[in-house]
Amino acid sequence: MSAELVIDLLHEAAYGTLATHSTSAPGYPYATVVPYVTDAAHRPVLCLSALAEHTRNLLADPRASLSVLQPGAADVQTASRLTLLGEAERIEPDGGLRARYLRYAPNTEALLSLDFHFYRLNPRRVRYIAGFGRMGWVEQAELDALPGLDAGVEADLLATLATQVPDGVCVLGLDACGIDLAVGGQRVRERFAERPLQPEAIAGAARDVLARPR
């Protein structure tokens, strides 16, 4: 399994199932569905309430997993899916990460004046299943080896592409492997033809994607 496939699915989905170690029922996993947005290094970032059961669990034991299913899958046995194992840490996002999060999840802004805080899930390894009988582990080092895209560079690229975005399409984010769009209110992940790309090649690849008929 390739790191690029893991990144595609992490970007394609808007939410996953977070499993934590239960503090109220020791020894049992506690799973709940949560929205997330990936950061520049493709790590899931969660906005969690301090009152939530899973938040209390993470504060007691940061080890957790996030399971993600291919959006719109009719048959989970043949759909792409993954389980990311890692440790959660509370973070104070800088301006770039906060802006990126709110592009993907604008409704989150209303929560930030309440008891919600940001947590990042730092991957250790990922189990990726591409369908029946096709599966494998992707290690953290493989994800780290992919070229990153600084938040400032991403913001400059978004500004450059703004005049080329078709009506009804919103560019959410860019990375070395693809471009994330909102089309008719739905998240769409478009993969670059050649990838991973270095930052200087992303603008041209993004223009090609935006020029595709829809």
Number of C-alpha atoms within 10 A of each C-alpha: 15 13 20 19 18 25 20 19 19 26 27 20 19 19 20 22 17 21 22 25 22 19 18 11 9 9 9 12 15 19 19 12 13 15 17 26 24 21 23 20 17 22 20 23 23 23 21 21 17 14 10 11 17 23 21 18 20 21 14 13 15 19 19 23 26 24 20 23 21 20 16 9 12 9 10 13 13 15 16 22 22 24 21 27 21 20 17 24 15 18 12 11 16 9 11 16 19 14 15 20 23 14 17 21 15 11 10 15 12 9 13 14 9 10 12 18 18 18 21 22 24 21 22 16 18 23 18 24 22 19 14 11 9 11 15 14 16 20 17 17 12 12 22 13 10 20 17 19 21 15 19 12 14 20 17 12 18 18 10 11 16 12 8 11 17 15 8 9 16 19 21 19 24 25 28 24 25 25 23 21 22 17 15 11 10 11 19 19 21 18 20 18 12 10 17 18 19 14 17 12 12 23 17 10 20 24 13 12 17 18 11 8 6 7
